[in-house]
Protein backbone atom coordinates (compact mmCIF):
# COMPACT_ATOMS: atom_id res chain seq x y z
CA UNK A 1 0.00 0.00 0.00
CA UNK A 2 1.17 3.49 -0.79
CA UNK A 3 2.69 5.05 2.36
CA UNK A 4 1.09 8.44 1.75
CA UNK A 5 -2.35 6.83 1.35
CA UNK A 6 -1.83 4.86 4.54
CA UNK A 7 -0.88 7.96 6.51
CA UNK A 8 -3.82 9.89 5.12
CA UNK A 9 -6.52 7.38 5.99
CA UNK A 10 -5.03 6.87 9.44
CA UNK A 11 -5.16 10.65 9.93
CA UNK A 12 -8.82 10.78 8.87
CA UNK A 13 -9.56 7.87 11.20
CA UNK A 14 -7.84 9.67 14.09
CA UNK A 15 -9.62 12.98 13.37
CA UNK A 16 -13.09 11.42 13.21
CA UNK A 17 -12.38 9.22 16.26
CA UNK A 18 -11.31 12.25 18.29
CA UNK A 19 -14.40 14.17 17.19
CA UNK A 20 -16.59 11.25 18.31
CA UNK A 21 -14.85 11.00 21.69
CA UNK A 22 -15.12 14.78 22.15
CA UNK A 23 -18.86 14.64 21.48
CA UNK A 24 -18.80 16.58 18.23
CA UNK A 25 -20.51 13.55 16.70
CA UNK A 26 -23.00 12.31 19.31
CA UNK A 27 -24.15 8.72 19.72
CA UNK A 28 -26.80 7.96 17.10
CA UNK A 29 -25.76 10.81 14.82
CA UNK A 30 -24.92 10.19 11.19
CA UNK A 31 -21.40 10.71 9.83
CA UNK A 32 -20.85 12.53 6.55
CA UNK A 33 -21.07 10.16 3.61
CA UNK A 34 -17.84 8.77 2.21
CA UNK A 35 -18.18 10.99 -0.83
CA UNK A 36 -18.72 14.15 1.24
CA UNK A 37 -15.86 13.29 3.58
CA UNK A 38 -13.58 12.61 0.59
CA UNK A 39 -14.42 15.99 -0.95
CA UNK A 40 -13.94 17.82 2.38
CA UNK A 41 -10.57 16.16 3.01
CA UNK A 42 -9.37 16.31 -0.59
CA UNK A 43 -8.75 12.54 -0.79
CA UNK A 44 -10.07 9.60 -2.77
CA UNK A 45 -13.19 7.62 -1.85
CA UNK A 46 -11.07 4.53 -1.05
CA UNK A 47 -9.05 6.51 1.50
CA UNK A 48 -12.19 7.47 3.41
CA UNK A 49 -13.47 3.91 3.07
CA UNK A 50 -10.34 2.58 4.81
CA UNK A 51 -10.75 5.14 7.61
CA UNK A 52 -14.42 4.23 8.15
CA UNK A 53 -13.52 0.51 8.15
CA UNK A 54 -11.19 1.11 11.11
CA UNK A 55 -13.91 3.01 12.97
CA UNK A 56 -16.29 0.12 12.30
CA UNK A 57 -13.80 -2.48 13.51
CA UNK A 58 -13.22 -0.67 16.79
CA UNK A 59 -16.88 -0.05 17.55
CA UNK A 60 -17.05 3.71 17.11
CA UNK A 61 -19.64 3.49 14.33
CA UNK A 62 -22.01 1.07 12.61
CA UNK A 63 -22.99 0.83 8.97
CA UNK A 64 -26.64 0.75 7.94
CA UNK A 65 -27.31 -0.52 4.45
CA UNK A 66 -28.43 2.20 2.04
CA UNK A 67 -28.46 4.69 4.90
CA UNK A 68 -24.88 5.45 5.95
CA UNK A 69 -22.65 5.39 9.01
CA UNK A 70 -23.91 6.13 12.53
CA UNK A 71 -22.03 6.76 15.78
CA UNK A 72 -22.35 4.04 18.44
CA UNK A 73 -19.66 5.28 20.84
CA UNK A 74 -21.55 6.45 23.94
CA UNK A 75 -19.48 8.59 26.29
CA UNK A 76 -22.32 8.62 28.85
CA UNK A 77 -21.82 4.92 29.63
CA UNK A 78 -18.10 5.33 30.26
CA UNK A 79 -18.41 7.28 33.49
CA UNK A 80 -20.21 6.60 36.74
CA UNK A 81 -21.45 3.51 38.56
CA UNK A 82 -23.82 0.74 37.62
CA UNK A 83 -27.37 1.58 36.65
CA UNK A 84 -30.08 0.28 38.94
CA UNK A 85 -31.53 -1.67 36.02
CA UNK A 86 -28.30 -3.63 35.60
CA UNK A 87 -28.02 -7.10 37.12
CA UNK A 88 -24.36 -7.59 38.03
CA UNK A 89 -22.87 -11.03 37.40
CA UNK A 90 -20.27 -11.44 40.14
CA UNK A 91 -19.35 -14.61 41.96
CA UNK A 92 -16.55 -15.99 44.07
CA UNK A 93 -16.81 -19.70 43.21
CA UNK A 94 -15.97 -21.80 40.16
CA UNK A 95 -18.71 -20.82 37.71
CA UNK A 96 -20.38 -22.51 34.83
CA UNK A 97 -19.05 -20.61 31.80
CA UNK A 98 -21.35 -17.71 30.98
CA UNK A 99 -20.39 -18.02 27.32
CA UNK A 100 -20.25 -21.11 25.18
CA UNK A 101 -16.71 -21.85 24.05
CA UNK A 102 -16.09 -20.80 20.46
CA UNK A 103 -15.89 -24.39 19.25
CA UNK A 104 -15.20 -23.48 15.63
CA UNK A 105 -12.09 -21.56 16.66
CA UNK A 106 -10.90 -24.36 18.96
CA UNK A 107 -11.45 -26.98 16.26
CA UNK A 108 -9.53 -24.92 13.72
CA UNK A 109 -6.66 -24.52 16.18
CA UNK A 110 -6.57 -28.28 16.88
CA UNK A 111 -6.55 -28.95 13.13
CA UNK A 112 -3.46 -26.79 12.74
CA UNK A 113 -5.18 -23.95 10.87
CA UNK A 114 -3.17 -21.36 12.75
CA UNK A 115 0.26 -22.95 12.36
CA UNK A 116 1.25 -20.05 10.12
CA UNK A 117 1.38 -17.99 13.32
CA UNK A 118 4.63 -19.75 14.20
CA UNK A 119 7.92 -18.27 13.06
CA UNK A 120 9.84 -20.30 10.47
CA UNK A 121 12.21 -22.78 12.12
CA UNK A 122 14.87 -21.94 9.52
CA UNK A 123 14.79 -18.27 10.53
CA UNK A 124 15.02 -19.19 14.22
CA UNK A 125 17.89 -21.64 13.64
CA UNK A 126 19.83 -19.13 11.51
CA UNK A 127 19.40 -16.49 14.22
CA UNK A 128 20.52 -18.93 16.92
CA UNK A 129 23.73 -19.68 14.99
CA UNK A 130 24.42 -15.97 14.55
CA UNK A 131 23.91 -15.31 18.28
CA UNK A 132 26.27 -18.15 19.23
CA UNK A 133 28.89 -16.78 16.87
CA UNK A 134 28.57 -13.13 17.94
CA UNK A 135 28.20 -13.47 21.70
CA UNK A 136 30.04 -16.69 22.52
CA UNK A 137 30.77 -17.14 26.22
CA UNK A 138 28.75 -14.05 27.12
CA UNK A 139 25.71 -16.33 26.80
CA UNK A 140 26.94 -18.26 29.85
CA UNK A 141 26.70 -15.22 32.11
CA UNK A 142 23.76 -14.59 34.43
CA UNK A 143 21.36 -11.92 33.20
CA UNK A 144 19.82 -9.25 35.48
CA UNK A 145 16.71 -10.27 37.41
CA UNK A 146 14.42 -8.28 35.09
CA UNK A 147 15.95 -9.89 32.01
CA UNK A 148 18.81 -9.29 29.58
CA UNK A 149 19.31 -5.61 28.82
CA UNK A 150 19.57 -6.29 25.08
CA UNK A 151 16.10 -7.90 25.05
CA UNK A 152 14.41 -5.29 27.22
CA UNK A 153 15.79 -2.51 25.01
CA UNK A 154 14.63 -4.35 21.88
CA UNK A 155 11.12 -4.78 23.30
CA UNK A 156 10.96 -1.11 24.35
CA UNK A 157 11.81 0.04 20.80
CA UNK A 158 9.40 -2.45 19.25
CA UNK A 159 6.50 -1.34 21.47
CA UNK A 160 7.16 2.33 20.76
CA UNK A 161 7.17 1.97 16.97
CA UNK A 162 4.40 -0.62 16.66
CA UNK A 163 1.99 -0.26 19.62
CA UNK A 164 2.28 3.37 20.78
CA UNK A 165 3.53 2.09 24.13
CA UNK A 166 6.36 4.25 25.40
CA UNK A 167 8.35 2.88 28.32
CA UNK A 168 12.05 2.70 29.09
CA UNK A 169 13.76 -0.68 29.33
CA UNK A 170 13.98 -0.47 33.15
CA UNK A 171 10.17 -0.74 33.35
CA UNK A 172 10.13 -4.05 31.45
CA UNK A 173 10.32 -7.43 33.22
CA UNK A 174 11.03 -10.68 31.36
CA UNK A 175 9.49 -13.94 32.61
CA UNK A 176 9.16 -17.59 31.63
CA UNK A 177 5.59 -17.36 30.42
CA UNK A 178 2.74 -15.07 31.40
CA UNK A 179 1.84 -17.26 34.39
CA UNK A 180 5.17 -16.41 36.03
CA UNK A 181 4.42 -12.71 35.61
CA UNK A 182 0.92 -13.07 37.09
CA UNK A 183 2.61 -14.46 40.19
CA UNK A 184 4.91 -11.45 40.40
CA UNK A 185 1.91 -9.16 40.17
CA UNK A 186 0.30 -10.82 43.18
CA UNK A 187 3.51 -10.54 45.16
CA UNK A 188 3.93 -6.87 44.30
CA UNK A 189 0.33 -5.71 44.75
CA UNK A 190 -0.50 -8.00 47.67
CA UNK A 191 -2.87 -10.80 48.62
CA UNK A 192 -5.16 -8.84 50.94
CA UNK A 193 -7.14 -7.15 48.19
CA UNK A 194 -9.77 -8.46 45.80
CA UNK A 195 -8.79 -9.34 42.24
CA UNK A 196 -11.32 -9.56 39.40
CA UNK A 197 -11.17 -11.61 36.21
CA UNK A 198 -13.42 -12.07 33.21
CA UNK A 199 -16.11 -14.76 33.22
CA UNK A 200 -15.21 -16.88 31.36
CA UNK A 201 -11.45 -16.51 31.03
CA UNK A 202 -8.39 -18.61 30.29
CA UNK A 203 -8.40 -21.15 33.11
CA UNK A 204 -4.71 -20.75 33.98
CA UNK A 205 -5.37 -17.14 34.94
CA UNK A 206 -7.83 -18.36 37.56
CA UNK A 207 -5.47 -21.09 38.76
CA UNK A 208 -2.48 -18.78 39.18
CA UNK A 209 -4.41 -16.17 41.17
CA UNK A 210 -6.03 -18.79 43.41
CA UNK A 211 -2.62 -20.39 43.96
CA UNK A 212 -1.41 -16.94 45.01
CA UNK A 213 -4.00 -16.93 47.77
CA UNK A 214 -6.13 -14.00 46.59
CA UNK A 215 -9.89 -13.56 46.67
CA UNK A 216 -11.32 -13.54 43.15
CA UNK A 217 -14.41 -11.94 41.66
CA UNK A 218 -15.60 -13.20 38.30
CA UNK A 219 -17.26 -10.54 36.17
CA UNK A 220 -19.49 -11.71 33.34
CA UNK A 221 -18.70 -10.68 29.78
CA UNK A 222 -21.24 -8.97 27.56
CA UNK A 223 -20.98 -8.49 23.82
CA UNK A 224 -18.10 -5.98 23.98
CA UNK A 225 -16.40 -6.69 27.31
CA UNK A 226 -17.32 -6.95 30.99
CA UNK A 227 -20.94 -6.01 31.61
CA UNK A 228 -21.38 -2.43 32.77
CA UNK A 229 -23.27 -3.36 35.94
CA UNK A 230 -20.85 -6.07 37.00
CA UNK A 231 -17.84 -3.83 36.44
CA UNK A 232 -19.10 -0.94 38.56
CA UNK A 233 -20.48 -3.21 41.30
CA UNK A 234 -17.09 -4.90 41.69
CA UNK A 235 -15.06 -4.38 44.87
CA UNK A 236 -11.81 -5.38 43.15
CA UNK A 237 -8.63 -3.35 43.37
CA UNK A 238 -6.99 -5.30 40.53
CA UNK A 239 -8.81 -6.14 37.29
CA UNK A 240 -7.24 -8.70 34.94
CA UNK A 241 -8.66 -8.46 31.41
CA UNK A 242 -7.90 -9.61 27.88
CA UNK A 243 -9.32 -6.76 25.77
CA UNK A 244 -8.44 -8.49 22.49
CA UNK A 245 -10.24 -11.78 21.84
CA UNK A 246 -10.62 -12.98 25.39
CA UNK A 247 -10.40 -16.77 25.54
CA UNK A 248 -12.59 -18.81 25.21
CA UNK A 249 -15.35 -16.32 24.28
CA UNK A 250 -13.25 -14.55 21.58
CA UNK A 251 -14.85 -11.25 22.64
CA UNK A 252 -12.94 -8.04 21.92
CA UNK A 253 -13.56 -4.91 23.97
CA UNK A 254 -14.98 -2.00 22.00
CA UNK A 255 -13.38 1.45 22.00
CA UNK A 256 -16.00 2.68 24.48
CA UNK A 257 -15.47 -0.30 26.77
CA UNK A 258 -11.71 0.27 26.86
CA UNK A 259 -12.29 3.82 28.00
CA UNK A 260 -14.83 2.61 30.54
CA UNK A 261 -12.17 0.29 32.01
CA UNK A 262 -9.80 3.26 32.35
CA UNK A 263 -12.54 5.39 33.93
CA UNK A 264 -13.36 2.56 36.36
CA UNK A 265 -9.72 2.23 37.43
CA UNK A 266 -9.48 5.96 38.09
CA UNK A 267 -12.73 6.19 40.04
CA UNK A 268 -12.08 2.99 42.03
CA UNK A 269 -8.37 3.71 42.59
CA UNK A 270 -7.64 0.30 41.04
CA UNK A 271 -5.01 -1.34 38.85
CA UNK A 272 -5.68 -3.02 35.49
CA UNK A 273 -3.65 -5.95 34.22
CA UNK A 274 -3.91 -5.82 30.42
CA UNK A 275 -3.27 -9.31 29.06
CA UNK A 276 -2.61 -8.57 25.39
CA UNK A 277 -1.63 -11.96 23.98
CA UNK A 278 -2.41 -12.49 20.28
CA UNK A 279 -3.37 -8.89 19.53
CA UNK A 280 -0.43 -8.52 17.11
CA UNK A 281 -2.32 -10.79 14.74
CA UNK A 282 -5.32 -8.50 14.38
CA UNK A 283 -6.58 -8.46 10.77
CA UNK A 284 -7.14 -4.71 11.12
CA UNK A 285 -5.12 -2.30 9.01
CA UNK A 286 -3.76 -0.71 12.20
CA UNK A 287 -2.50 -2.11 15.50
CA UNK A 288 -5.04 -2.71 18.25
CA UNK A 289 -5.44 0.19 20.66
CA UNK A 290 -4.06 -0.78 24.07
CA UNK A 291 -5.33 0.30 27.48
CA UNK A 292 -1.72 1.04 28.42
CA UNK A 293 -1.56 3.72 25.71
CA UNK A 294 -4.86 5.24 26.93
CA UNK A 295 -3.81 5.30 30.59
CA UNK A 296 -2.75 8.71 31.91
CA UNK A 297 -2.45 7.89 35.62
CA UNK A 298 -0.13 4.88 35.66
CA UNK A 299 -2.83 2.33 36.44
CA UNK A 300 -2.26 -0.26 33.69
CA UNK A 301 0.25 -3.11 33.75
CA UNK A 302 0.79 -4.45 30.23
CA UNK A 303 1.48 -8.18 29.78
CA UNK A 304 2.28 -10.00 26.53
CA UNK A 305 3.99 -13.17 25.41
CA UNK A 306 5.97 -14.50 22.45
CA UNK A 307 4.37 -17.93 22.82
CA UNK A 308 1.65 -16.95 20.35
CA UNK A 309 3.73 -14.89 17.95
CA UNK A 310 6.78 -17.14 17.61
CA UNK A 311 6.11 -20.66 18.91
CA UNK A 312 4.43 -22.40 21.88
CA UNK A 313 7.89 -23.66 22.87
CA UNK A 314 9.17 -20.10 23.39
CA UNK A 315 8.29 -19.59 27.04
CA UNK A 316 9.16 -15.90 27.10
CA UNK A 317 6.72 -13.24 28.23
CA UNK A 318 7.15 -9.67 29.38
CA UNK A 319 5.28 -7.00 31.28
CA UNK A 320 5.55 -3.24 31.22
CA UNK A 321 5.18 -1.57 34.59
CA UNK A 322 3.79 1.98 34.82
CA UNK A 323 6.28 4.47 36.19
CA UNK A 324 4.16 4.92 39.31
CA UNK A 325 4.55 1.24 40.26
CA UNK A 326 8.20 0.71 39.30
CA UNK A 327 9.61 1.23 42.81
CA UNK A 328 6.98 -1.07 44.33
CA UNK A 329 7.81 -3.91 41.94
CA UNK A 330 11.52 -3.40 42.48
CA UNK A 331 11.08 -3.59 46.25
CA UNK A 332 8.70 -6.58 46.30
CA UNK A 333 10.03 -8.72 43.43
CA UNK A 334 13.48 -7.34 42.55
CA UNK A 335 15.29 -10.16 44.36
CA UNK A 336 14.13 -12.78 41.83
CA UNK A 337 16.54 -14.09 39.20
CA UNK A 338 15.35 -14.09 35.61
CA UNK A 339 14.12 -17.64 34.84
CA UNK A 340 14.70 -17.41 31.07
CA UNK A 341 18.08 -18.67 29.73
CA UNK A 342 20.32 -15.94 28.31
CA UNK A 343 20.62 -17.77 24.98
CA UNK A 344 16.86 -17.60 24.36
CA UNK A 345 16.73 -13.93 25.35
CA UNK A 346 19.56 -13.00 22.99
CA UNK A 347 17.97 -14.92 20.09
CA UNK A 348 14.67 -13.13 20.63
CA UNK A 349 16.42 -9.75 20.83
CA UNK A 350 18.16 -10.50 17.53
CA UNK A 351 14.86 -11.48 15.87
CA UNK A 352 13.32 -8.17 16.95
CA UNK A 353 16.34 -6.01 16.10
CA UNK A 354 16.93 -7.47 12.63
CA UNK A 355 13.27 -7.10 11.62
CA UNK A 356 12.46 -10.82 11.26
CA UNK A 357 9.90 -10.72 14.05
CA UNK A 358 7.90 -7.83 12.59
CA UNK A 359 8.12 -9.22 9.05
CA UNK A 360 6.58 -12.42 10.41
CA UNK A 361 3.83 -10.48 12.21
CA UNK A 362 3.00 -8.46 9.09
CA UNK A 363 2.87 -11.61 6.95
CA UNK A 364 0.37 -13.28 9.28
CA UNK A 365 -1.74 -10.12 9.43
CA UNK A 366 -1.88 -9.93 5.63
CA UNK A 367 -3.01 -13.56 5.54
CA UNK A 368 -5.69 -12.83 8.14
CA UNK A 369 -6.99 -9.90 6.11
CA UNK A 370 -7.18 -12.06 2.98
CA UNK A 371 -9.05 -14.76 4.91
CA UNK A 372 -11.42 -12.15 6.35
CA UNK A 373 -12.14 -10.75 2.88
CA UNK A 374 -12.79 -14.26 1.56
CA UNK A 375 -15.22 -15.16 4.36
CA UNK A 376 -16.97 -11.78 4.14
Protein Blocks (a to p, Z undefined) as FASTA:
>chain_A
ZZklmmmmmmmmmmmmmmmmnomacghiacddfklmmmmnopafklmmmmmmmmmmnopa
ccdehkbccdfbdfklmgocddfkbccdddfbdcddfbdcdfklmmmmmnommmmmpccf
klmmmmmmmmmmmnmmmmmpccdfkbpfklmmmmmmmmmmmnopacdfklcccdehjklm
mmmmmmmnopkbccdddddddfklmmmmmmnopacddddddfkbccfklmmmpcbfbdcd
dfbopafklpacdfklmmmmmmmmmmnopacdddfehklmpcbfbdcddfklmpcnlpac
cdddfklmmomklccddddddfklmmmmmmmmmmpccfbdfklmmmmmmmmmnommmmmm
mmmmmmmmmmmmmmZZ
